[in-house]
C-alpha cells in the first residue's frame, strides 16, 4: 500500500531529486518558500514522497541524490496525509507563506504598519483584497480620516 514517507536527500540535491521522481511518475512533495528572490526548500535535505513499500523501496532508496528514507529497523515510517495537507494549506501560489508579525488580522482589528515609509502608523483592518497580498485599512488620525492600500506582510495585529 502506498503512503507518504520522509526522504533524506544529499546536500543541495532537493530539486534534482524532485525532478527525477516527478519525471519517473512518483509523487513527491518538496515544500518551498521565497527568500531574497530565490526559491528555497522549506526543509533543506528533506522531502516527502508517496510510494508503495516494499514494492518501490529499492527504486526510491537508490535514486541519484537520495541519502535514505527515514525509518527504523522495521522499515520506513509512514507520514499521515494530514501532515502533508497541513503544510500545503500554508502555501500561496506553491510557496509557503510565513506569518511575519504574528496572527493575521481580521476585520475590525487594530493594526500597526511595521515596514516602509508608513511604519508606526496605526489603523483598523477593514478587509483583504482579492489578490491576497494587499489589504485595506482605515486610518483615523486627529482631523484626518482615510483609507490605505498596503501589502499585508507589512502589518502587525495590535494585541490588547
N, C-alpha and C positions, 0 to 999 in steps of 0.2 A: 504494500500500500504506500502511496506517495504521501510525503509530509514535508514540512519546511524544516530545514536544518541550518545551523550556523557554519559558514565556510570561512576558514582562516586562509588568507592569501599571503603570498610572499610580499615583502615591502614594495609599495607603489605599483602593485600589479592589479588593483581592484578593477580598473576599467578594461584591461586586457582580458581578465578572467570573465568579466561580464559579457564582453563581446563574443568570446569563444562559446560560452554556454548559450547565449542568445542565438548565435548562428547555428548551433547544434540542436536547437529546439528544446532546450531545457530551461524552465522558468527560473529566473534569478532576480533578486531584488537587491540593488545597491543604493541605499538612501543617499541622497546628495544635498548639498547646500552651497550657497554662493558666498565666497569670501574674497574680498578685494578683486571683484570682477572675474573670479576664476571659480569653476565648479569643482568642488572637492567632495570626497567620500565622507559621509557623516560618521561612519565607524571605520577609521583607517585600518586596513588589514582584515576587515571582516565584511561579509555579505551574507545574504540569506538565499538559500537555494531549495527548490522544490523538486524532489526526486524520489524514486521508488527504491527503498532499502529492503533487501540487499541487492536486488537486480541491477541497479545502476551505480552501485557504490564504487566499484573499481574504475569505471569511466570517470566519475566525479573526482575521486581521490588522485588519479594520475593525470588529470588535465594540467597542461602547462600553466604555471603561475599559482597553482593551488599548493598550500602547505599541508593542510589537514582539514578534516571535517570534525568539528568539536563533538566530543563524546567521552565515553569511558570504556572499560574493558568489554562491556556488552554491546558496544557499537555507538553510532551517532545518537545524540539526544534530540528528539523531535521538539520543535518550537510550535506552540499553539498559534493557529491562524489569527487569533485576536491580537497577538503581539505585532504581527505584520500589518494588519489593518489599522491598529493604533498608531503605528509610525506613519503609515500612508495618509492617515487623516490629518496629519500636521503639514502635509505638502500643499503648496500652491504652485501650479504650473510645473509640477515634477520636482520641486525643490522644497526641502524642509525650511519652514519659517520659524525663526526664534522670536519669543516674546522678549524684546529688548528691555523694556521698562516695567515688567510685571504684568498684572492682569489686564486683559483687554477691556477698554471702556465700553459701557452700554449707554443708550440714550438717557440723558439726564445726569450722567456722572460728571463731576468736576474733573477737569484735566489740566495738565500743565505742559507747555511746549518745552521739550528737552534739548533740541538742537536747532541750529540755524539762527538767522537774524532775529527771530521772534522768541528766542529762548527766554524762559521765565514767565512768559505770558500765560495767563490762566483764562479758562472759559468753560463752557458747558458743552459736552459732547452731544451733538444733535443726531447725526446718522452717518452710516458708512455708505459710500457711493458705490456704484456698480463695479468699478474696476478693482475693488477690494484693496486698493493701496492708498486712496485718498479718502479723507473724512471731512465732514462739515462740522465746525464748532461755532458756537455763539460766543461772541466777546461782549463783555459788559464792563466798561471802564468809565468811571465818572460821568462825563457827558457824551461818551461815545458808545454806540451800540452798533454791532456789525456782525457779519458772517465771514468766516475764513475757511478756505480750502487748504488742506495741508496733508502731507504724507503721514499716514497712520503710524509708521515706525518712529516718528519723531515725538510721539506723545507719551505721557505717563498719566495713568489714572491717579488722582489725588486720594489718598486714603484718609478717612475721617476718624 
